[in-house]
Structure formats: structure tokens, C-alpha cells
């Protein structure tokens, strides 16, 4: 996908957690796209990733989504144990 996006394109995702599984990867992807002058938009979070405030909130949302994802996986593995 990254290779197909060109300057002036817009990438629209349902939520930022669909773009990457880790906060670091999410920030790197958004940074790479911003350098290519590609706008990134999420329906759920509705952030402007080109501003410092938007980048800060992106980091926060990325960390929260990662925490939720890991909790979900640990609960699934825990529920498979029988007492």
C-alpha cells in the first residue's frame, strides 16, 4: 500500500489501530506518509496528524489500542483454561 500512495493522496482508515499493531509502527507509517505529502484520516478518531496536537493524540490513541489488543489476547488465552 505504501508504494502505491503518491503526493496529494489521502489514506482513509476506519481507525488507526487498523493501520498498525504497535504505537511505534503507527507513528512511523504516519510519518512516512506525511513526508510523502499523503494525508491520513481516521473515521473513528478524526485527528489532524499534521499538527503537534494531532501527533500527540495519535500516540495516545495508538498506545490505548495496543493495550486493548494485548488485553483481548490475554483474556482469550486465559478463558481457554479449564478449572
C-alpha positions as CSV (number, residue, x, y, z in Angstrom):
1,X,0.0,0.0,0.0
2,X,2.8,2.4,0.9
3,X,4.3,2.1,-2.5
4,X,1.0,3.0,-4.3
5,X,0.3,6.2,-2.4
6,X,1.6,9.4,-4.1
7,X,1.9,13.0,-3.2
8,X,-1.5,14.6,-2.6
9,X,-3.3,11.3,-2.0
10,X,-5.4,10.7,1.1
11,X,-5.4,7.5,3.1
12,X,-8.7,6.9,4.9
13,X,-9.0,4.1,7.5
14,X,-11.8,3.2,9.8
15,X,-9.5,3.6,12.8
16,X,-5.8,3.9,13.4
17,X,-5.4,0.5,15.0
18,X,-6.2,-1.0,11.6
19,X,-3.1,0.6,10.2
20,X,-0.6,-0.9,12.6
21,X,-0.4,-3.1,15.7
22,X,2.2,-1.1,17.6
23,X,2.4,2.6,18.5
24,X,5.9,2.8,17.1
25,X,4.8,1.3,13.8
26,X,1.8,3.6,13.6
27,X,3.9,6.7,14.2
28,X,6.5,5.5,11.6
29,X,3.8,4.8,9.0
30,X,2.1,8.2,9.5
31,X,5.5,10.0,9.5
32,X,6.5,8.3,6.2
33,X,3.1,9.2,4.6
34,X,3.3,12.8,5.9
35,X,6.8,13.1,4.3
36,X,5.2,11.9,1.0
37,X,2.6,14.6,1.4
38,X,-0.1,12.0,1.9
39,X,-2.9,12.9,4.3
40,X,-4.0,10.3,6.8
41,X,-7.6,10.3,8.2
42,X,-9.4,8.0,10.5
43,X,-13.2,7.9,10.8
44,X,-13.1,6.9,14.4
45,X,-10.5,9.3,15.9
46,X,-10.9,12.2,13.4
47,X,-7.4,13.6,14.0
48,X,-5.3,16.0,12.0
49,X,-2.0,14.2,12.1
50,X,-0.1,17.1,10.6
51,X,-0.3,19.2,13.8
52,X,1.7,18.6,17.0
53,X,-1.5,18.2,18.9
54,X,-2.8,15.6,16.4
55,X,0.5,13.7,16.6
56,X,0.3,13.7,20.4
57,X,-3.3,12.3,20.3
58,X,-2.3,9.8,17.7
59,X,0.4,8.5,20.1
60,X,-2.1,8.3,23.0
61,X,-4.7,6.5,20.9
62,X,-2.1,4.1,19.5
63,X,-1.0,3.2,23.0
64,X,-4.6,2.7,24.2
65,X,-5.4,0.5,21.1
66,X,-2.3,-1.6,21.7
67,X,-3.2,-2.1,25.4
68,X,-6.7,-3.2,24.4
69,X,-5.4,-5.6,21.8
70,X,-3.0,-7.2,24.2
71,X,-5.7,-7.4,26.9
72,X,-8.1,-9.1,24.5
73,X,-5.5,-11.7,23.5
74,X,-4.5,-12.4,27.1
75,X,-8.2,-12.8,28.1
76,X,-8.8,-15.1,25.2
77,X,-5.9,-17.3,26.2
78,X,-7.0,-17.2,29.9
79,X,-10.5,-18.2,29.0
80,X,-9.3,-21.4,27.2
81,X,-8.0,-22.8,30.6
82,X,-10.4,-25.1,32.3
83,X,-10.5,-25.4,36.1
